[in-house]
Amino acid sequence: MPFTMSASPARLSVLTAIISGWLLSLACGTGSAAAAETAAAASRDRDAPLLFDAGQMKIDAKRKVRLLTGGVEMTRGTFMLTAQQVELRETPAGGDLAIATSGGGKQAHFRQRREGMDEVIDGQADRIEYDGKTEVVHLIGNARLKRLRGNVVTEEVSGQVIIYEHAKETFEVQGGGGAGSRVKGVVTPQSKPAAEAGR
């Protein structure tokens, strides 16, 4: 029988599905001393505990579902997910799949550092599904994904569905198939080194 409790930050194990499909590689950046520390932190995401903060949590032990509501913030290493509601489902393999939605014209949002790069992947959509073990993020409905270096957007894509695989550093963008549902994107040219720019 479901029961309700106020939620404080908690530790959860995470697992789940395998995603296949046509994938587009993210453009590679250059490393730096600062990026080395970033890489060390990002590489620990897979083994980090999943922490959450929410206004309320309802647990359905029979269905193995936790429903977090009231404005939810979930973190796992450098990964952060925010939404009005997050449903945590236990998978047949014994792990958890997070499904985030907001409603009311707002979107769910996630952010994660790239491994080995001083860069961040930032995405939003009507619905976000996060698989903690495979580190695969599905952005569904009016999806948008940005790659940032510092505060500068170096790449941005949009579509009805975006599948981002953190471990493989790849993403797939899908249009809706109808009019106005094309995949769109912007790639900002990388700045040339000062010595090269002066030639």
N, C-alpha and C positions, 0 to 999 in steps of 0.2 A: 504494500500500500504506500503511495507517495506521501512524503512528509516534507515540511518546509522548515528552513532554518536561516538565520542571518549568516552571511558568508564573510569569513575573514580569509586572508591569503592562505592558500593551501597547496600542498605538493601532490602532484598527480603524475603517474606514468603515462607515456604517450606511445602510440603505435599506428599502424594500419596499411591502407591499400597500395597497389602498384599501378602507376599511370603509364600508358603507352600512347604514342602518336607522333605526328610530324612536329619537330622541334626546331626552333630558331635559336642560334647561339647568341648569348649576350656579347656585346663588344668588350674586348679585354682592355683593362687599364694598366698603368704602370705602377709598380710597387714603390714603397718608400719606407723609411724607418718608422714613421707613425703607423703606416699600414700594417707593419709586421705585428704590432700590438693588437691591431684590429683583427688580423687573421687569427691570432691565438685565441681571442675571445670568441670569434665566430665559429671556429672549429669545435668549440665546446658546446654549441647549441644543442646538438643531437643528444648529448648525455645530461643536459641540465634538467632540473625539475621544472615542471609546469606550475607556475604560480598564478593565482587569480584574485581579483578584488571585485566584489559585486554587492548590490544592495540586498539581494535575496537569493537563496539557493533552494531549489526543490529537487528531491531525490526520488526517483522511481526505481527501487531496487529490482523489481521484477523485470522491467524493460532494460535495466542497466543504463539509465539516462540521468544526467544531472542537468537541470535547467537553471542557468544563471541569468538574473534580470536586474533592472534598476541601474543600468549603466555599468558595463563590464570592461575591465582592463585585464588582459592576460599576457603574461610574459614567459619566455623560455630562452634563457641566454640573451642574445641580441634581438630575438624575435619579439615583437609586440603586436597584439591584436586588441582593438577597441571596437565596441558595438553596444547597442542598447540591450541586446540579448545574445547569449551564447549557449548552445546546447552541446553538451559533452556526451557522446555516445561511446559505450564500450563495444569494441569490435569482436567478432568471433575469435580473433587471434589473441584477445585479452588486452588490447590497447585502447586508445581513445581517439575519436575524431571530433574536432571542434567545428561547429556550424554557427557562424555569426551573422546576425541580421540587425537592422536598426529600425526601418519603417519611418513613417511620418516625413517622407521626402529626404531622409538622411541615409548615409551609407555606412557600411562597416569598413574598417580601415586596418591595414597592417603595415609593418615596417621591419626591415631586417638588414643587417650589414652583410656585404658580400665577403666571402672568405678570400683572404690574401689581397684585398683592395681597400683603400680608404674611400669606399663608396657605400651607398645605402640604396636598397630597393624599397620603393614606397608605392603601395597600391590601395585602391578602394573599389567597392562594388556594392550592389544591392545585397549580395550574399557572398560570404567568404567561407570556404571549407578548408581547414588546415589539418593535414596529416603529420603528426609529430615525428614519427619514426622515419618516414621517407622524406620529410621536409618538403612536401608538395603542397602548394597553395592553389586552390581553384577560386578565381574571381568570376562571379556569375551575375550578369545583368548590369549593363552600363559600366563595364569594367574599364579601369584606367591603371596603367602601371608606369612609374617613373624611375629612372636611374639618376641618382644625384651624386655629385662629387662636391663635398662641402655643402653649400647652399645652392649650387648651380645645377640645374636640370640639364643633363647631357643627352638624355634620350627619353622619349615619352611615346607610349602606344595606347590605343584604345580599341575596344571591340565588345561584343556581347559576352564573350568568354575568354579569359586569359588563364593559362596554366603555367605556373612558375615553379621550377624545380631548383631549390637552393643548392643542393648537393652537386648537381650536374651543371649549375649555372646556365640553364636554358629556359626558354619560355616559348609558349605557343599562343598565338592570338587568333581567335575565330570571330568572323562576322556573323550576323544573324541570318544571312541568306536573302533578306528582303531589301527593298529600297531604303537607302540611308543606313544600311547595316554593314557597310564596308569596314575593313580594318584600316585604321589610320595611325600615322606615326610621325614623329619629328626627331631627327638626329642632329645634335649640335656639333659642328666641327671642333676637334680638339685644338686647344691653343698650341702654337708652335713654340719651341724653346726660344729664349731671347736671342741666342747666337744665330739661330737659323732664320728668325724673323727679320734680323738686320741685314741679311744678304740681299 
